[in-house]
C-alpha cells in the first residue's frame, strides 16, 4: 500500500481492532494488485475520484463499474491469482474476504457497491472445510 494514500489510511484508521486493520490492509493490497493487472486506478484516492465521476453517468455500465468489477475480482481470485502463501488461487471463502474489504472501503466513503444476489455468495453459503486427522495409538505414544 502506498503510505501516501490518504483515503486508505483514513479507512483503516476508522477500524477499531488492530487485527482487522492488518487483514483489511492485506486484502486491500490484493485488490490493488488486481487493479494494476486490469489497468484500473492504482490508489484508493484515485478510485474514489473515479467513482465520483462514474456515479454521475446515466449509462449503468459506467455508473456501476466498480459494482461489477468486484464480481470479476471474486472470479479472478479463484482462477488467476496465485496466493503468495499457498501458491495457488484463493478459496471461495478467502476470495469473499478480499471482496468484502473492497466493499468496506467504498462504503466507508458512502459508495455502496450493489451486487446482484446471485453474483456473489453470502458468507453463510460459503462452507469452510476442516480436515480432521485420525491418530492411531502409535502416533499418540511417541
N, C-alpha and C positions, 0 to 999 in steps of 0.2 A: 504494500500500500504506500502511496506517496504521502509522506508526512505533511505535505503542504495542502492536502485535500481537506479544506475546512469543513465541507459538508459531511464527509465521512467521520471526521474527528468529532463533530458535534453529535452525530448519530450515535457513535459508540459511547460518548460521554453521557448520553441520556440513559444508558443501561446501568442498572444497579450492581449486578454481580460481576466480579472480575472474570470469572469463568465464562460467563455469557459473552463478555466483550471479546475474549480470546477466540471463542468459537465463531462468533459472528464476523470477526475480522478475518479469520482464516477462510470462511465461506465467501466473504466479500472478495478476497484475493482470487478465488476460483472464478467468480463472476468476471473480474477484471481480465483474467486470462481468456475467458470466453469472448469478452468484448474485443480484446486485441486480435483474436483469431478471426472474428467476424467483421472487423473494421468499424466497430461501434465506438462512441466517445470513451476515452480512456480513464476518466475520473468521475467520481460521484458528482462533483460540481458541474462538470460538462454535461453529464447525463440529466441533471436536474434542469439545466438551461434548455437542453434539447427537448425534454419532456414538456416544459412550459410552452415551447413553440408548437409542439405536436398537438397538445391538448386544444389549441385554438383552431385546428383544422376541422373542416366539415367532412373530410374523407376519413372514414372509420379505419381504414388500413393504416393511415398516417397517425390518426388520433390515438389508436390503441396499439401502437407499435411495440412498446415495452411490455404490454399485457400479453401480446402474442409471443414476444421474444423469450419470456420466462418458460413458456411451454417448450420452445425449441431448446433452451438451455437444459431443461429436465431430460429431454431425449439425448442431447449431446453428452451429458454427464454419464449416461448409461451405455453409450456406444463408442464415442470417440475419445473422450477424456481418459487419461491414464493417471490414476492416483499415485502421487509420489511415495506413499507409504506401502500400499498393497500392490502396486504395479499392474493394476487392472482397472477397468471402469467402475464407477460407483454403483452401489446397490440402489434400489428404488428408494429405500429409506434415507440413505445418505444424500442422494440427489434431491430429495424433497427438502432436506435441511438447508441445502445451498439455496434452493429456490425461495424458501421462506425467509432467509436472510436478505435476499434481494428485495422481496416484497416488503419486509420490515423497513428497509432503508427508504424506499419510496413512500411508504405510509407515514413514516416519521415526518416527511415534508408534505403531507396531505395529498399525495398522489397514490391513491389505492390502485393496485393492479387487479383489474377484474378478469378473472379467468373462468371460462366455462367449466361447469362442474365435471363434465366428462373428460376434460383435457388433462387434469392432474388428479392423482389420488389424494384422499384426505389422510391425515396421519393415522386415523383409526383403521383405514383399509390396508395400510402397509403393515405387513406382518414381519416382525423381527424373527430371525431364525437363531435358535440357540442349539448348540450341539452338546449333548451330554456324553461324557466318556464313562464307559463301564469299566471299572477297575476289577482286576482279578486278585485273588489272595496273594499272589507273588509280587505284584506291584505295590501292594499296601505294606508288605513286610520290610521292604528294602529300606 
